[in-house]
Each structure stands twice: as structure tokens, then as C-alpha cells.
């Protein structure tokens, strides 16, 4: 569990939760062209392998291509590669090109929302405490934090003077039976506001955070 805390807005929490299985499907790799061959970048459609009940087996995924020069014979080209003994059913694939300042980075959310950001504008947590009461701030800073399912981490960022907020998560999980949940304390219960489905390799995903001013503020 990772908690985003603002003195005015409350808490945001990230944690693991187990689910009852509904359906399992393929989780292929997307590969880009390096000038000589197609090189796997990361897994896609990862939600299909997670043991979660859902209304439909259909999965929609949004992935940010790492190799922006995946061009062959004048065309952008990619491959979907399946290495497991699985069958992946894919009914559509679309490429979205985003033009932006080179100083601006791009992250995507699970619903396809584009979140631009700059490295020098990111706010790191001032406190990170796990479910055992241990300070894990240093591990987070070094990108070496490891937690099993059921564990959680509370992150405190302090006051944030912005109405356009997003929590950036960059998990790397080989095998997991549950997503990572982002939750907000609504005064009575923890309310889930986002789910992160880790890929096989490093990938930055954004969770948009709704801003709500306290009632005594105008």
C-alpha cells in the first residue's frame, strides 16, 4: 500500500489485494524494430493474467513505446510476440503519436489518459512507512523496494499546491496474483481510485487524483 497524503485532501493508498479468478488469457510482448530485428520491450494485456472477477473477458491496454524510432521501410512497425503456451485473441491495435517538447515526459493511465510531466517538477515523498512500521524511504529512492502481496506502504508528500495531480507508479513484478491498488481515505473507508497491473519490465503508469477542496475553503 502506498499512501499519498495532503494536509487538505486526505490520504491516497497503494496496496495489494487478492481476487477470485474469473478468466485467464494470453499476455504477449510488444516488440519494436531496432534496425536489424524486433526486440521485445514489455508485456501487454497484463490484466488478462490477473485473478480478478470482471464483467467481461475483453481487455483494453495502453502502452507507451520505448523505442520511438521503430521504423522499417519508412513505416512505424511493431510485433506482438507470444512466448508462452497460450492463445491471445486480439481484435484491434492502434498507434497514437503524441508530439511534445523533448523536456516533457509522458505517462499513461489505465484508461488511456495522457499525463505529461517534467522530472524537475516531480515531488518525492517526504515519508514512506510500510505495514511493519519500517521507514522505506531510502529503498524507494533507489528503486529497490520489494513487497509481497498483502503488504503496504504509506507515502506522505506534504501539501501540494496543484489541482492537476497524478501519482506515478513504476512497478516491476515477475509474477503476481493481484494488482496494486491505489486507495483514498474518504473519512470512513479506504476507497479504491486506481489499479496498477505490473508488467514484466519497468513501466511508468499514472493514476489521476481527483482534487476536492475542503468545504470551509472558497
Order of alpha helices (4+ residues) and beta strands (2+ residues): beta-beta-beta-beta-beta-beta-beta-beta-beta-beta-alpha-beta-beta-beta-beta-beta
